[in-house]
Amino acid sequence: MQNQVFGEAGIGNVTLDKFLSQDQEFQELQLNLIAIHVVSEEVGADKFEESILRAPDPNNKMRMAKTVMEEYGHHIRYRELLDELGLDWREVCAEKAHLTTFDTSIDTWADQMAFLALVDRAAAHQFRHFIKSPYQPFREASQKTLNEEYGHVGFGMDGIKEFLTRGEEGAKIVRHTVWKWLPVAIASFGSDQSATNDRLRYWGIKTQTNREMKQAYYDQVRAFITKDWGTDIPDSFDAFLEAADNRQETAAA
């Protein structure tokens, strides 16, 4: 990618030694993404750690422990990107909130498996953009993270598959997790009218609008949710979100 031109801005490959000489907006956008992952990966690891003891058997406990270890590793990996720039990661991240995906509680083993299968899959869709970022260290860190996220998604898919072997009882559990976690996954892509996304695309850090990413993600998951998981959901993510809101209102009434 040394000679590639990125985004509408048309900048080339940005190495570590060239980062601090880049346009201020590019620096701020890139550092913001790094800081978000420093904070959120640690919060996610803390949340996931509770699921080690929820796992139904030693094999799943081991896989869950490995997942938690990798999540803490993601936190450290993005922290090191700030260290390399001579920045104090605690200072950079001091006012940074974690991703709202972790505000929904993971209460059961089924929740954890659905989170990995659906929400971590949404994260992987985002990382597939980040591995094309102009900033080489971020690009390389994101590729390592993406490889591990694929493993987490596979773990979640295996866990959901096990629930589906339990007949109608398991299918009911899976349906519940779809309606709980798929809205969280879709929301993780951000607003359809995001000005930040516009600027990220300008600099080549992302290549699609949030809505385009949501659509690509929803088309992918709807295929296996309806076919393999046996849960009917609407054709469009807009219709799904409306239906999910209606279910919440009915449950609250």
TAVEN-V626853 format. One record per helix or strand. SS is the DSSP state (~ for helix, > for strand). FROM is the first residue (numbers start at 1). LEN is the number of residues. If there is no record, write none. Layout:
SS&FROM&LEN / SS&FROM&LEN
//
This chain:
>&6&1 / >&11&1 / >&14&1 / ~&16&6 / ~&24&26 / ~&58&27 / ~&89&5 / ~&100&4 / ~&109&22 / >&135&1 / ~&136&29 / ~&168&20 / ~&195&8 / ~&210&18 / ~&237&16
//
